Amino acid sequence: MPDLQAIRNEALLAGAVDPTTLRFRIIELDKFDGTILSIPSEDICLSDAIEETARLVRARIDSHFCLEPVGFIQ
């Protein structure tokens, strides 16, 4: 499992928004042509998105996954 605090620190040091304050969707892409295959999750926090994506990567070897920010936690 990736280190959530390390991800957060890297983003902040690079001048980005704190990723722990964002909501994400997971996008599944075909590994060979890049077409969107599915959106397994629409609105989840960073830690849940990382866990879910790790599970999906192990289960679907012919896909790439992208986390896309969709909103802020207020």
C-alpha positions, -999 to +999 in steps of 0.1 A: +000+000+000+014+034-009+021+058+020-007+083+021+014+108+041+043+106+016+019+113-013+004+142+006+039+156+014+051+153-022+020+171-035+023+200-009+061+204-016+053+206-053+028+234-046-003+214-053-035+213-034-036+189-004-049+157-021-065+146+012-090+174+008-101+162-026-127+136-038-118+113-066-132+090-092-114+060-105-112+056-143-104+022-159-086+025-192-077-002-218-040-009-215-035-011-252-056+017-268-065+039-238-102+038-242-123+042-211-137+008-200-154+018-168-156+042-138-156+018-108-159+046-082-174+081-087-168+101-055-144+087-029-116+101-006-079+097-015-072+068+009-103+048-003-093+056-039-058+043-034-070+011-017-097+004-043-073+011-072-047-013-057-073-040-056-084-033-091-048-034-105-044-069-090-077-081-105-076-065-140-042-070-156-053-056-190-062-022-176-046+010-164-063+031-137-064+068-132-075+088-102-093+120-113-102+147-088-139+155-089-144+178-059-134+191-025-142+178+010-158+206+029 
